[in-house]
Amino acid sequence: MADIKYEITKKIAVLSESAKGWKRELNLISWNGREPKYDIRDWSENHEKMGKGITLSKEELDKLKEILNSL
């Protein structure tokens, strides 16, 4: 399996925390040296381990915001 490199360029918000201490976070992350994107996923306390998540461009995040505001 190839190494995945990431850099959290901006921590935006903690959405929730599990009983095991993992936190679901919204962050701006650069994956493999690419342009940073918005990312929602679970992280261990030291950010060395991560769960599955979703990565969104600025345009996708704006569209999601519009949808959520209409609910």
N, C-alpha and C positions, 0 to 999 in steps of 0.2 A: 504494500500500500504506500502511495506517495505521501511525503510529508506535506502537510498543509501549514503554511505560514500565515499568521494573522497579527495585526496590530490594532488594538482598540485605540482609535484616535480621539474619541470623545465618549465619555460615559454620560448617558442622557437620563435614564431613570431605572429604578428597580420596580418591577411590576408586582412581584410576589416573592415569597420565600417559603421553601419546603421545610418540613420537620428535620430533614437531614442537613439543612444549612445551604442547600443550593438555591440560587436566586435566578428568577426569570428577569432578564434585563433587556432594555432597549439601548443599543449602543450604535455608534458609527464605527465601522470596522473596515480596514483595508485587508483584503484576502489576497495572498500571494503577490503583494506589491502593487495591486491594482487600485484604482480610484475607490475611496471609501464608500460604503453603502450602509443603509440602515439595516439593523439586524436585531431580531428578537429570538432569544434562546436561553436555556438554562446554563448556568455557570457554577462551578465549584467555587469555594470561598477565595482561593488564590488565582482563579482564572486559568489554571493549568488544564482542567478538564471541562468539556462542554457537552451538552446534549444536542439533539437535533433541533433545528431552528428554521427560521425563514429570513431571507435577505431581500430587501426591497430597494429599488432605486428611489430617488427623490420624487419622481413622477408617480411611481406606484404608491409611495407613502401619502402623497397629496390626494390621490384618488381614494385610497382607503379612508383617509380623514373625511373626505366628502361623504362617503357612504356611511360612516359611523355617525357623522353629524345629522344625517337624514333619518336615523333610526329613532 
